[in-house]
Amino acid sequence: MKNVLLSVLCTISFVLCSDLSAQTISTGSLLDEMIDLEILANYPDPAFSSIQYSSYDHRSKYPDYEGWFSNSDGFGGEPIPGFEKVIKEPGADNIGEYLICDVEGPGAIVRLWTARFVGEITMWLDGNSEPVYNGPAQKFFQHTYEAILGEELKDTWKETYAQNTAGYYPIPFSKSLKIVWTGDISKLHFYHVQLRFYESGTKIRTFQSSDIRKYNKKLTEIADVLADPSGKLDGSLAKASYFSVRLMPGEKLPLANFEQEGAITRFAAHVTAVDVDAALKQTLLEVRFDKAPWGQIQSPIGDFFGASPGINPYESLPFTVFHDGRMVCRYTMPFKKHAEVLIHNKGEQEVTVTLKIKVDDYKWLDGTSMHFRARWRADHELLSNPAEVKDIPYLLIRGKGRMVGAAAFLMNPTFVPSSYGNWWGEGDEKIFIDDNLKAAFIGTGSEDYFNYAWSSSAIFTHAYCGQPRNDGPANRGFVTNYRWHIIDNIPFEKSFDFYMELYSHRVVEGFSYARMIYTYASPECHDDHIPVSTEDVRLLEMPENWWPDPDGWAVNAIFYQIEDLLAGHAQLKMKESYLWSAGKLAVWTPGKAGEEIALRIPVTETGNYMIALTIAKEPGSGTIEASLNDEILKLNGKEQSNLSKEYRHVSRNLKSGAIELSEGIHVLKLKSIDGKPVGLDFIWVKKN
């Protein structure tokens, strides 16, 4: 009975997809698309194109023109205001009116983003004299429906429709859209607005504020899926086919073969080896659809699932990585007659790969159905230099398809310990579609593309975006970012070119940049993929013995190693890793809760200072309280700091506010709140 029901549901889903052009696009239908991974495998019908309006530096016009890498945006004082038009010049109060977009034809807002946006937004739909919204800009961009309703933020929407600094609240319109910002151009005004433009004649029911009430049940159901994809969507894995293979170094073997018309709807993997981290990078996954001579999917297996380097657990809509190493992909992968999975061990150890693959019935439609593609590439030993910014190509593809995701896997071996100074991602995404020489997307920073802001080192994971790895301190070390384009997928009829600028704060030698673009594409497509070499997947190593560099935000800082300040302390043990300054971390294991250690810190000149403590956040770490000269010292604004971090080993900075210090010796005491171990790397004393 269950099999019959599944077949019926699949048939209904196919009919709905193939007959989409006869439907009316509405708030409800767009909400459905937010969790519909199967629909992505067909070229959109009704067809639409995609474009992004943003606060990018508008001197960026064409690659060979002066100003292509200009980076003045969002802070005020831009040579050209980061808007389409100045509607009203600023008055005596410095308040002006600025056009974000004014477009005609059927379309929809599918993504909004801001790092910070003061002032007010006014939005009109279909040329109506009354705006749908007039109010605070930041709430509109990050919590659109609540802003329109004038209500408090909904807990169930905070991490689902609002994902970090982006908002995914679809707003369809049948005739036109106009958005205007009123504010002080000298204050912060960062923004992205991503739109769909549907083909002429598409039936669209324009958004109304009452839609939010009308679709309340649907909003709740979709939020439940976005919050827990593995729990809500992976029941079918129990009926998946099981495959396993053991590979010796250099061996390449077929692992699964399907001779039928169908679609892979669940693809799960688990890799075992003596060194699992190395195996995830050096074991290649290749999937060939319909007798292709090489794989439409070619990637290190860990990178394909967004887990690399190592296992970094996260939950998203198309991918989940569990802490025990199981990895699941939910993108639908259709094929007309054949699918084959091959595994290639490019490492120097024996590796075992286990797969669970669920194949369901799927009707391939020539001209509409598309193959899933995941193209990985890497560049090592790059020079990241703000004086020589580079466009890093992610993928250049020719033919028809749609882009559905991107991931970046970086090694940033800077010695600067602060985000202002060791940030790698000032660069913008630049996306060219259908042979147009002008970019359809120009962004405002790499982290903005990945839905965060301010070069944050925070670990975060959402249904569409995340940073499951960031070693630190700040943005030093290995970093992994992902963004899945589901409701905001980007179709292309002729071509799709994706670049990201490599634009760091300081010169960094030995920078490594691996990346992946996920697309659906017609069988006739071709791209600039290069076969993955052994050099591409060589194991990357951070400098083992680094010493923090007083540059960027750390300028004027003097650094003291904890092991030097506490030499001979009986409760101090040293742990070695590239993560820690001088290759060593001092681990203090207190005998009981409430125990203290005292650090004597010299100050050579009376003045205003900041004190920072660079620490380890690890599983099982304790909570500390700091005091300076017997006065409570707040670190990162808190009296107590919990250093426990589940499934991660990261370096982080705990910073004080500005404090007046006299010349001489000052005593910094750290008190254990719970008696658990605490990893301490170094202390900064920075004169402001």
Secondary structure as the mmCIF struct_conf table of DSSP 4:
data_model
#
loop_
_struct_conf.conf_type_id
_struct_conf.id
_struct_conf.beg_label_comp_id
_struct_conf.beg_label_asym_id
_struct_conf.beg_label_seq_id
_struct_conf.end_label_comp_id
_struct_conf.end_label_asym_id
_struct_conf.end_label_seq_id
HELX_RH_AL_P HELX_RH_AL_P1 LYS A 2 SER A 18
TURN_TY1_P TURN_TY1_P1 ASP A 19 ASP A 19
HELX_RH_3T_P HELX_RH_3T_P1 LEU A 20 ALA A 22
BEND BEND1 GLN A 23 GLN A 23
HELX_LH_PP_P HELX_LH_PP_P1 THR A 24 THR A 24
STRN STRN1 ILE A 25 ILE A 25
HELX_RH_AL_P HELX_RH_AL_P2 THR A 27 GLU A 33
TURN_TY1_P TURN_TY1_P2 MET A 34 MET A 34
BEND BEND2 ILE A 35 ILE A 35
BEND BEND3 LEU A 37 GLU A 38
HELX_RH_3T_P HELX_RH_3T_P2 ILE A 39 ALA A 41
STRN STRN2 ASN A 42 ASN A 42
BEND BEND4 ASP A 45 PRO A 46
STRN STRN3 PHE A 48 SER A 54
TURN_TY1_P TURN_TY1_P3 HIS A 58 ARG A 59
TURN_TY1_P TURN_TY1_P4 PRO A 63 ASP A 64
BEND BEND5 TYR A 65 TYR A 65
TURN_TY1_P TURN_TY1_P5 GLU A 66 PHE A 69
BEND BEND6 GLY A 74 GLY A 76
BEND BEND7 PRO A 79 ILE A 80
BEND BEND8 GLY A 82 GLU A 84
STRN STRN4 LYS A 85 LYS A 88
TURN_TY1_P TURN_TY1_P6 ALA A 92 ASP A 93
STRN STRN5 ILE A 95 GLU A 104
BEND BEND9 GLY A 105 PRO A 106
STRN STRN6 GLY A 107 TRP A 113
BEND BEND10 ALA A 115 ALA A 115
STRN STRN7 PHE A 117 PHE A 117
BEND BEND11 GLY A 119 GLY A 119
STRN STRN8 GLU A 120 LEU A 125
TURN_TY1_P TURN_TY1_P7 ASP A 126 GLY A 127
BEND BEND12 SER A 129 GLU A 130
BEND BEND13 VAL A 132 VAL A 132
STRN STRN9 TYR A 133 PRO A 136
HELX_RH_AL_P HELX_RH_AL_P3 ALA A 137 GLN A 142
BEND BEND14 HIS A 143 HIS A 143
HELX_RH_AL_P HELX_RH_AL_P4 THR A 144 LEU A 149
TURN_TY1_P TURN_TY1_P8 GLY A 150 GLY A 150
HELX_LH_PP_P HELX_LH_PP_P2 GLU A 152 LYS A 154
HELX_RH_AL_P HELX_RH_AL_P5 ASP A 155 LYS A 158
TURN_TY1_P TURN_TY1_P9 GLU A 159 TYR A 161
STRN STRN10 ALA A 162 GLN A 163
TURN_TY1_P TURN_TY1_P10 ASN A 164 THR A 165
STRN STRN11 ALA A 166 GLY A 167
STRN STRN12 ILE A 171 PHE A 173
BEND BEND15 SER A 174 LYS A 175
STRN STRN13 SER A 176 ASP A 184
TURN_TY1_P TURN_TY1_P11 ILE A 185 SER A 186
BEND BEND16 LYS A 187 LYS A 187
STRN STRN14 HIS A 189 HIS A 189
STRN STRN15 HIS A 192 TYR A 198
HELX_LH_PP_P HELX_LH_PP_P3 GLU A 199 GLU A 199
TURN_TY1_P TURN_TY1_P12 SER A 200 GLY A 201
STRN STRN16 ILE A 204 ILE A 204
TURN_TY1_P TURN_TY1_P13 SER A 209 SER A 209
HELX_RH_AL_P HELX_RH_AL_P6 SER A 210 LYS A 214
TURN_TY1_P TURN_TY1_P14 TYR A 215 TYR A 215
HELX_RH_AL_P HELX_RH_AL_P7 ASN A 216 ALA A 227
HELX_RH_AL_P HELX_RH_AL_P8 PRO A 229 LEU A 233
HELX_RH_3T_P HELX_RH_3T_P3 GLY A 235 LYS A 239
STRN STRN17 SER A 241 LEU A 247
TURN_TY1_P TURN_TY1_P15 PRO A 249 GLY A 250
STRN STRN18 LYS A 252 GLU A 259
BEND BEND17 GLN A 260 GLU A 261
STRN STRN19 GLY A 262 THR A 272
BEND BEND18 VAL A 274 ASP A 275
HELX_RH_AL_P HELX_RH_AL_P9 VAL A 276 GLN A 282
STRN STRN20 THR A 283 PHE A 289
TURN_TY1_P TURN_TY1_P16 ASP A 290 LYS A 291
BEND BEND19 PRO A 293 TRP A 294
BEND BEND20 GLN A 296 GLN A 296
STRN STRN21 ILE A 297 PRO A 300
HELX_RH_AL_P HELX_RH_AL_P10 ILE A 301 PHE A 304
TURN_TY1_P TURN_TY1_P17 PHE A 305 GLY A 306
BEND BEND21 PRO A 309 GLY A 310
STRN STRN22 TYR A 314 GLU A 315
BEND BEND22 LEU A 317 PRO A 318
STRN STRN23 PHE A 319 VAL A 321
TURN_TY1_P TURN_TY1_P18 HIS A 323 ASP A 324
BEND BEND23 GLY A 325 GLY A 325
STRN STRN24 MET A 327 CYS A 329
STRN STRN25 MET A 333 PHE A 335
BEND BEND24 LYS A 336 LYS A 337
STRN STRN26 HIS A 338 ASN A 345
BEND BEND25 GLY A 347 GLN A 349
STRN STRN27 VAL A 351 ASP A 360
TURN_TY1_P TURN_TY1_P19 ASP A 366 THR A 368
STRN STRN28 SER A 369 SER A 369
STRN STRN29 HIS A 371 SER A 384
TURN_TY1_P TURN_TY1_P20 PRO A 386 ALA A 387
BEND BEND26 GLU A 388 GLU A 388
STRN STRN30 LYS A 390 ARG A 398
BEND BEND27 GLY A 399 LYS A 400
STRN STRN31 GLY A 401 ASN A 412
BEND BEND28 SER A 418 SER A 418
HELX_RH_AL_P HELX_RH_AL_P11 SER A 419 ASN A 422
STRN STRN32 GLY A 425 GLY A 425
HELX_LH_PP_P HELX_LH_PP_P4 GLY A 427 ASP A 428
STRN STRN33 GLU A 429 ILE A 433
TURN_TY1_P TURN_TY1_P21 ASP A 434 ASP A 435
BEND BEND29 LEU A 437 LYS A 438
BEND BEND30 ALA A 440 ALA A 440
STRN STRN34 PHE A 441 ILE A 442
BEND BEND31 THR A 444 THR A 444
HELX_RH_AL_P HELX_RH_AL_P12 SER A 446 TYR A 449
TURN_TY1_P TURN_TY1_P22 PHE A 450 ASN A 451
TURN_TY1_P TURN_TY1_P23 TRP A 454 SER A 455
STRN STRN35 PHE A 460 THR A 461
BEND BEND32 ALA A 463 TYR A 464
STRN STRN36 CYS A 465 ASN A 470
BEND BEND33 GLY A 472 PRO A 473
TURN_TY1_P TURN_TY1_P24 ALA A 474 ASN A 475
STRN STRN37 GLY A 477 TRP A 484
BEND BEND34 ILE A 486 ILE A 486
TURN_TY1_P TURN_TY1_P25 ILE A 487 ASP A 488
STRN STRN38 ILE A 490 PHE A 492
BEND BEND35 GLU A 493 LYS A 494
STRN STRN39 SER A 495 LEU A 502
STRN STRN40 TYR A 503 TYR A 503
BEND BEND36 HIS A 505 ARG A 506
STRN STRN41 VAL A 508 ALA A 521
TURN_TY1_P TURN_TY1_P26 PRO A 523 GLU A 524
STRN STRN42 HIS A 526 ASP A 527
HELX_LH_PP_P HELX_LH_PP_P5 PRO A 531 SER A 533
TURN_TY1_P TURN_TY1_P27 THR A 534 VAL A 537
HELX_LH_PP_P HELX_LH_PP_P6 ARG A 538 LEU A 540
BEND BEND37 GLU A 544 ASN A 545
HELX_RH_3T_P HELX_RH_3T_P4 GLY A 552 ALA A 554
TURN_TY1_P TURN_TY1_P28 VAL A 555 ASN A 556
STRN STRN43 ALA A 557 GLN A 561
HELX_RH_AL_P HELX_RH_AL_P13 ILE A 562 LEU A 565
TURN_TY1_P TURN_TY1_P29 LEU A 566 GLY A 568
TURN_TY1_P TURN_TY1_P30 ALA A 570 GLN A 571
STRN STRN44 LEU A 572 GLU A 576
TURN_TY1_P TURN_TY1_P31 TYR A 578 LEU A 579
BEND BEND38 TRP A 580 TRP A 580
HELX_RH_3T_P HELX_RH_3T_P5 SER A 581 GLY A 583
STRN STRN45 LYS A 584 TRP A 588
BEND BEND39 GLY A 591 LYS A 592
TURN_TY1_P TURN_TY1_P32 ALA A 593 GLY A 594
STRN STRN46 GLU A 596 VAL A 603
BEND BEND40 THR A 604 GLU A 605
STRN STRN47 GLY A 607 LYS A 617
STRN STRN48 GLU A 618 GLU A 618
TURN_TY1_P TURN_TY1_P33 PRO A 619 GLY A 620
STRN STRN49 THR A 623 LEU A 628
TURN_TY1_P TURN_TY1_P34 ASN A 629 ASP A 630
STRN STRN50 GLU A 631 ILE A 632
STRN STRN51 LEU A 635 LEU A 635
TURN_TY1_P TURN_TY1_P35 ASN A 636 GLY A 637
STRN STRN52 LYS A 638 LYS A 638
BEND BEND41 GLU A 639 GLU A 639
STRN STRN53 GLN A 640 ASN A 642
STRN STRN54 SER A 644 SER A 644
TURN_TY1_P TURN_TY1_P36 GLU A 646 TYR A 647
STRN STRN55 VAL A 650 LYS A 655
STRN STRN56 ILE A 659 LEU A 661
BEND BEND42 GLU A 663 GLU A 663
STRN STRN57 GLY A 664 SER A 672
BEND BEND43 ILE A 673 GLY A 675
STRN STRN58 VAL A 678 LYS A 687
#
